[in-house]
Amino acid sequence: MTGVLSGFATIAVVVGLGMVLARGRVLDEPGLRTLQAVAFFLASPALLFTVLQDSEVTDLFSGTFLALAAGVVATGACTLVVSRLQRRDAGSTVVAALCSSYCNAGNLGIPIAFYVLGDAALVAPVLLLQLVVLQPLALTVLDAVAAPEPLPLRRVLTRPLRNPITIASLAGVVVALTQVDVPAAVLDPLELVGGLAVPAMLLAYGAALWLGPLPGRGVRPTDLGVAVGLKLLVQPLAAYAVGRATGLDDTALLAVTVISALPTAQNVYVIATRYGREELLARDAIFVSTLGCVPVVTVIVALLA
């Protein structure tokens, strides 16, 4: 469990530094918005391209992918039902669904896959699922909702092609499929800028914790409980059930269950603030699910390893 604890400790330290910067007024509200914009428009696209261009795209068609997708569908369906009962609008529903289904596959998933599961490549299917399917779909809906007037169908369908995160993700997949060698003169700067993405998101998250209401005080407890419960319990249970039904071996079954139990990713908060939807829910879901992930993953490993 050293890798799990190390991954969580790293996140906690950088988030704490963001809180220190906010407390010292190095990061105020305008500075926080600037940092979030840099993460969204520049650093995250660079990171996603460099990750995906070197990935194994054929993992999209594996049984592992099917089990991971089942977890996302299960939590998304539950979130949709709850949102209909609460009369949430489409934008708020999308962010709530991301809170309950979008895993921290990069910052936590890679070290956990390496140290706990023994192979960092096991996290590739969920990265591809989220970056190529889930995130572009969510951004398409959010872009359509944010438009000042109803968009024609053609503009709705082509809007993802104007979003930097989606463009970078699709470009990375194309490079991976065609196996084109990206020149070092292009790849090296992208890797350098992409290295800013995770620290920027974590620092912005820590600053937001300090500048905003304390976790649990700015959002209804029931909303937070539903989001975290779906993320840490329903998603891994659904992935496990489908994985077992489709005949995954013990190693793959452990992998999909552990990966599905990862906490909500920090970039969900970046997306929420970018579109002004459920920011406090995203912030608190990340905080609580990150704390709750440790015992959940420990139990899963104890039962299935």
C-alpha positions as CSV (number, residue, x, y, z in Angstrom):
1,M,0.0,0.0,0.0
2,T,3.1,2.3,-0.1
3,G,2.1,3.6,-3.6
4,V,-1.4,4.4,-2.5
5,L,-0.2,6.4,0.6
6,S,2.5,8.1,-1.4
7,G,0.1,9.2,-4.1
8,F,-2.3,10.7,-1.5
9,A,0.6,12.3,0.4
10,T,1.8,14.0,-2.7
11,I,-1.6,15.4,-3.5
12,A,-2.1,16.6,0.1
13,V,1.2,18.5,0.1
14,V,0.6,20.4,-3.1
15,V,-3.0,21.2,-2.1
16,G,-1.6,22.5,1.2
17,L,0.8,24.7,-0.7
18,G,-2.2,26.2,-2.6
19,M,-3.8,27.0,0.7
20,V,-0.6,28.7,1.9
21,L,-0.5,30.8,-1.2
22,A,-4.1,31.9,-0.7
23,R,-3.5,32.6,3.0
24,G,-0.5,34.8,2.1
25,R,-2.6,36.5,-0.6
26,V,-0.2,35.4,-3.3
27,L,-3.2,33.9,-4.9
28,D,-6.4,36.0,-4.6
29,E,-9.6,35.5,-6.5
30,P,-8.4,37.0,-9.8
31,G,-5.1,35.1,-9.6
32,L,-7.0,31.9,-8.9
33,R,-9.1,32.4,-12.0
34,T,-6.0,33.1,-14.1
35,L,-4.4,29.9,-12.8
36,Q,-7.5,27.9,-13.5
37,A,-7.6,29.3,-17.1
38,V,-4.0,28.4,-17.7
39,A,-4.7,24.9,-16.5
40,F,-7.8,24.6,-18.7
41,F,-6.6,26.2,-21.9
42,L,-2.9,25.4,-22.1
43,A,-1.4,23.0,-19.6
44,S,-4.2,20.3,-19.6
45,P,-4.4,20.0,-23.4
46,A,-0.6,19.7,-23.6
47,L,-0.6,17.0,-20.9
48,L,-3.5,15.0,-22.5
49,F,-1.8,15.0,-25.9
50,T,1.5,13.7,-24.5
51,V,-0.3,11.0,-22.5
52,L,-2.5,9.8,-25.3
53,Q,0.0,10.0,-28.2
54,D,2.0,7.2,-26.5
55,S,-1.0,5.1,-25.3
56,E,-2.3,1.7,-26.6
57,V,-5.6,2.6,-28.2
58,T,-6.6,-1.0,-28.8
59,D,-7.3,-1.1,-25.0
60,L,-10.5,0.7,-25.9
61,F,-11.9,-2.6,-27.2
62,S,-10.9,-4.8,-24.3
63,G,-13.2,-6.4,-21.6
64,T,-11.5,-4.1,-19.1
65,F,-12.8,-1.1,-21.0
66,L,-16.4,-2.5,-20.9
67,A,-16.3,-3.0,-17.1
68,L,-14.9,0.5,-16.6
69,A,-17.6,1.9,-18.9
70,A,-20.3,0.1,-17.0
71,G,-19.2,1.8,-13.8
72,V,-19.5,5.2,-15.5
73,V,-22.9,4.4,-17.0
74,A,-24.2,3.2,-13.6
75,T,-23.2,6.3,-11.7
76,G,-24.3,8.6,-14.6
77,A,-27.8,7.0,-14.6
78,C,-28.2,7.4,-10.9
79,T,-27.1,11.0,-11.1
80,L,-29.6,11.7,-13.8
81,V,-32.4,10.3,-11.7
82,V,-31.4,12.3,-8.7
83,S,-31.0,15.5,-10.8
84,R,-34.5,15.0,-12.3
85,L,-35.9,14.8,-8.9
86,Q,-34.1,17.9,-7.8
87,R,-34.9,19.8,-11.0
88,R,-31.2,20.5,-11.8
89,D,-30.4,22.1,-15.1
90,A,-28.4,20.2,-17.8
91,G,-25.1,21.9,-16.9
92,S,-25.4,21.2,-13.2
93,T,-26.3,17.6,-14.0
94,V,-23.3,17.1,-16.1
95,V,-20.9,18.4,-13.4
96,A,-22.6,16.3,-10.8
97,A,-22.2,13.2,-13.1
98,L,-18.5,14.0,-13.5
99,C,-18.2,14.2,-9.7
100,S,-19.6,10.8,-9.3
101,S,-17.8,9.1,-12.2
102,Y,-14.6,10.9,-13.4
103,C,-11.7,9.1,-11.8
104,N,-8.3,10.7,-10.7
105,A,-6.6,8.3,-13.1
106,G,-3.6,10.4,-13.9
107,N,-2.3,11.8,-10.6
108,L,-3.4,8.8,-8.4
109,G,-4.3,6.1,-10.9
110,I,-0.8,5.8,-12.3
111,P,1.1,5.3,-9.0
112,I,-1.7,3.1,-7.6
113,A,-1.6,0.9,-10.8
114,F,2.2,0.7,-10.6
115,Y,2.6,0.0,-6.8
116,V,-0.7,-1.8,-6.0
117,L,-1.5,-3.6,-9.3
118,G,2.1,-4.0,-10.6
119,D,1.5,-2.4,-14.0
120,A,1.0,1.3,-14.7
121,A,-0.4,0.4,-18.1
122,L,-3.6,-0.9,-16.5
123,V,-4.8,2.7,-16.0
124,A,-4.7,3.3,-19.8
125,P,-8.2,2.1,-20.6
126,V,-9.9,4.5,-18.0
127,L,-7.7,7.4,-19.3
128,L,-8.9,6.7,-22.8
129,L,-12.5,6.3,-21.8
130,Q,-12.5,9.6,-19.9
131,L,-10.4,11.7,-22.3
132,V,-11.8,10.4,-25.6
133,V,-15.5,9.7,-24.6
134,L,-16.6,11.1,-21.3
135,Q,-14.9,14.5,-21.2
136,P,-15.7,15.5,-24.8
137,L,-19.3,14.6,-24.3
138,A,-19.5,16.5,-21.0
139,L,-17.9,19.6,-22.6
140,T,-20.2,19.5,-25.6
141,V,-23.2,19.7,-23.3
142,L,-21.7,22.4,-21.1
143,D,-20.7,24.4,-24.2
144,A,-24.2,24.2,-25.5
145,V,-25.7,25.2,-22.2
146,A,-23.3,28.1,-21.8
147,A,-24.2,29.5,-25.3
148,P,-26.3,32.8,-25.0
149,E,-28.9,31.4,-27.4
150,P,-29.8,27.9,-28.6
151,L,-27.2,26.5,-31.0
152,P,-28.0,24.9,-34.3
153,L,-27.4,21.1,-34.4
154,R,-24.4,21.5,-36.7
155,R,-22.7,23.9,-34.2
156,V,-23.5,21.6,-31.3
157,L,-21.9,18.6,-33.0
158,T,-18.8,20.6,-34.1
159,R,-18.4,22.6,-30.8
160,P,-16.0,19.9,-29.3
161,L,-13.6,20.6,-32.1
162,R,-13.2,24.2,-30.8
163,N,-12.5,23.1,-27.3
164,P,-8.7,22.9,-26.6
165,I,-9.0,19.8,-24.3
166,T,-11.0,17.8,-26.8
167,I,-8.8,18.9,-29.7
168,A,-5.6,17.8,-27.8
169,S,-7.2,14.5,-26.8
170,L,-8.3,13.6,-30.3
171,A,-4.9,14.7,-31.7
172,G,-3.2,12.4,-29.3
173,V,-5.4,9.4,-30.3
174,V,-4.8,10.1,-34.0
175,V,-1.0,10.1,-33.4
176,A,-1.3,6.8,-31.4
177,L,-3.4,5.1,-34.1
178,T,-1.1,6.2,-36.9
179,Q,2.1,5.7,-34.9
180,V,3.6,8.9,-36.2
181,D,6.8,10.0,-34.5
182,V,6.2,13.4,-33.0
183,P,9.4,15.5,-33.5
184,A,11.3,16.3,-30.3
185,A,11.0,20.0,-31.2
186,V,7.2,19.7,-30.8
187,L,6.9,17.0,-28.1
188,D,9.5,18.5,-25.6
189,P,7.8,21.8,-25.2
190,L,4.4,20.1,-24.9
191,E,5.8,17.8,-22.2
192,L,7.3,20.8,-20.4
193,V,4.0,22.8,-20.4
194,G,2.0,19.6,-19.7
195,G,4.0,19.2,-16.5
196,L,2.3,22.3,-15.2
197,A,-1.2,20.9,-15.5
198,V,-1.5,18.7,-12.4
199,P,0.4,21.1,-10.0
200,A,-1.7,24.0,-11.3
201,M,-4.9,22.1,-10.7
202,L,-3.9,21.1,-7.2
203,L,-2.6,24.6,-6.3
204,A,-5.9,26.1,-7.6
205,Y,-7.9,23.5,-5.7
206,G,-6.0,24.3,-2.4
207,A,-6.4,28.0,-2.9
208,A,-10.2,27.5,-3.5
209,L,-10.5,25.6,-0.3
210,W,-9.0,28.5,1.6
211,L,-10.8,31.3,-0.2
212,G,-14.2,29.6,-0.2
213,P,-16.5,28.1,2.4
214,L,-15.1,25.1,4.4
215,P,-15.8,21.7,2.8
216,G,-19.3,20.6,3.6
217,R,-20.6,24.1,4.4
218,G,-21.2,25.4,1.0
219,V,-23.1,22.4,-0.5
220,R,-26.1,20.4,0.7
221,P,-24.9,17.3,2.7
222,T,-27.3,15.1,0.7
223,D,-25.8,16.2,-2.6
224,L,-22.3,15.6,-1.4
225,G,-23.2,12.2,0.1
226,V,-24.8,11.1,-3.2
227,A,-21.9,12.1,-5.3
228,V,-19.3,10.5,-3.1
229,G,-21.3,7.4,-2.4
230,L,-21.8,6.8,-6.1
231,K,-18.1,7.5,-6.8
232,L,-16.6,5.2,-4.1
233,L,-19.2,2.5,-3.8
234,V,-21.6,2.2,-6.8
235,Q,-18.9,2.7,-9.5
236,P,-16.5,0.0,-8.3
237,L,-19.4,-2.4,-7.6
238,A,-20.8,-2.0,-11.1
239,A,-17.3,-2.4,-12.7
240,Y,-16.7,-5.5,-10.6
241,A,-20.1,-7.0,-11.5
242,V,-19.7,-6.5,-15.2
243,G,-16.0,-7.6,-15.1
244,R,-17.0,-10.9,-13.4
245,A,-19.9,-11.4,-15.8
246,T,-17.7,-11.0,-18.8
247,G,-15.0,-13.4,-17.5
248,L,-12.1,-11.1,-16.6
249,D,-9.3,-12.9,-14.8
250,D,-8.5,-12.1,-11.1
251,T,-5.8,-9.6,-12.0
252,A,-8.0,-7.7,-14.4
253,L,-11.0,-7.8,-12.1
254,L,-8.9,-6.4,-9.2
255,A,-7.6,-3.6,-11.6
256,V,-11.0,-2.4,-12.8
257,T,-12.4,-2.4,-9.3
258,V,-9.5,-0.5,-7.8
259,I,-9.4,2.0,-10.7
260,S,-13.2,2.6,-10.5
261,A,-12.8,3.4,-6.8
262,L,-10.3,6.2,-7.4
263,P,-11.6,9.6,-6.1
264,T,-13.0,12.4,-8.2
265,A,-10.3,14.0,-10.5
266,Q,-9.1,17.5,-9.8
267,N,-9.9,18.6,-13.4
268,V,-13.6,18.2,-12.6
269,Y,-13.2,21.3,-10.4
270,V,-11.4,23.1,-13.2
271,I,-14.3,22.3,-15.6
272,A,-16.9,23.3,-13.0
273,T,-15.3,26.7,-12.4
274,R,-14.8,27.2,-16.2
275,Y,-18.5,26.9,-16.8
276,G,-19.8,28.2,-13.4
277,R,-21.7,25.0,-12.5
278,E,-21.7,23.2,-9.1
279,E,-18.2,24.5,-8.2
280,L,-18.6,23.8,-4.5
281,L,-20.0,20.3,-5.1
282,A,-17.0,19.5,-7.4
283,R,-14.6,21.0,-4.8
284,D,-16.1,19.1,-1.9
285,A,-16.5,15.8,-3.8
286,I,-12.8,15.8,-4.7
287,F,-11.9,16.5,-1.0
288,V,-14.2,13.9,0.6
289,S,-13.7,11.2,-2.1
290,T,-9.9,11.5,-1.8
291,L,-10.0,11.0,1.9
292,G,-12.5,8.1,1.6
293,C,-10.6,6.4,-1.2
294,V,-7.9,5.2,1.1
295,P,-10.0,2.8,3.2
296,V,-12.1,1.8,0.2
297,V,-9.1,0.8,-1.9
298,T,-7.6,-1.0,1.1
299,V,-10.7,-3.1,1.5
300,I,-10.9,-3.9,-2.2
301,V,-7.3,-5.1,-2.3
302,A,-7.8,-7.1,0.9
303,L,-10.8,-8.9,-0.6
304,L,-9.7,-9.4,-4.2
305,A,-5.9,-9.6,-4.2
